[in-house]
Amino acid sequence: AQKITQTQPGMFVQEKEAVTLDCTYDTSDPSYGLFWYKQPSSGEMIFLIYQGSYDQQNATEGRYSLNFQKARKSANLVISASQLGDSAMYFCAMREAVISGGGADGLTFGKGTHLIIQP
Amino acid sequence: DTEVTQTPKHLVMGMTNKKSLKCEQHMGHRAMYWYKQKAKKPPELMFVYSYEKLSINESVPSRFSPECPNSSLLNLHLHALQPEDSALYLCASSQDLWRAKNIQYFGAGTRLSVL
């Protein structure tokens, strides 16, 4: 079963609009971390934002915020005031706790969403 | 500074060649990773090193041989590769394996083509 599901293969958004990229996850581990990465066509994976399973507040980093709904197992990325440079692939990823030993050390990625910002 | 440097950026090799990919970080991180990413797919974990010791090998064929000579450097030695091994190879590092907030920082990758 997929651990990370991103249901939007591609999105077109007008510049300056807000964007929400969906991510749902599946884990029975109470301790886990959720990550969003941006991958431009150049290939580098750029870390955007992190949310821990025990964090009480939604994470924010500049124009990025994470809408964390634990009961729904949802960790959507919100980009405010989108810019042309935001066009890229966006990956949601999860890391489960080392203690439970369930593939803990690497990241498990979703299939990604290809975001295109239009002028 | 969150920089992970990978060389070369591009590599073309024949199936009988031996080549190496190099990854370097100077952030004091003690965990380093190799991922393989095929076109239009997410990255897949290959190897994890923790304090210069191999921690995880995700059933990768022996034609891929990782090496961690010191805490800053990670190599991936390639031998007798197949055309299906053509992919983007990404290196990443993190402070260690045990922090809850274990952010992995990635390099720009090496685009490998096997002819």
Interface residues (C-beta under 8 A of the other chain):
Chain A: S31 G33 F35 Y37 S42 G43 E44 M45 I46 F47 Y50 G52 Y54 F91 R95 A97 V98 A104 D105 G106 L107 F109 G110 K111 G112
Chain B: T2 A31 Y33 Y35 K41 P42 P43 L45 V48 S50 S55 I56 E58 L88 L90 A92 L97 W98 A100 K101 N102 I103 Q104 Y105 F106 G107 A108 G109 R111
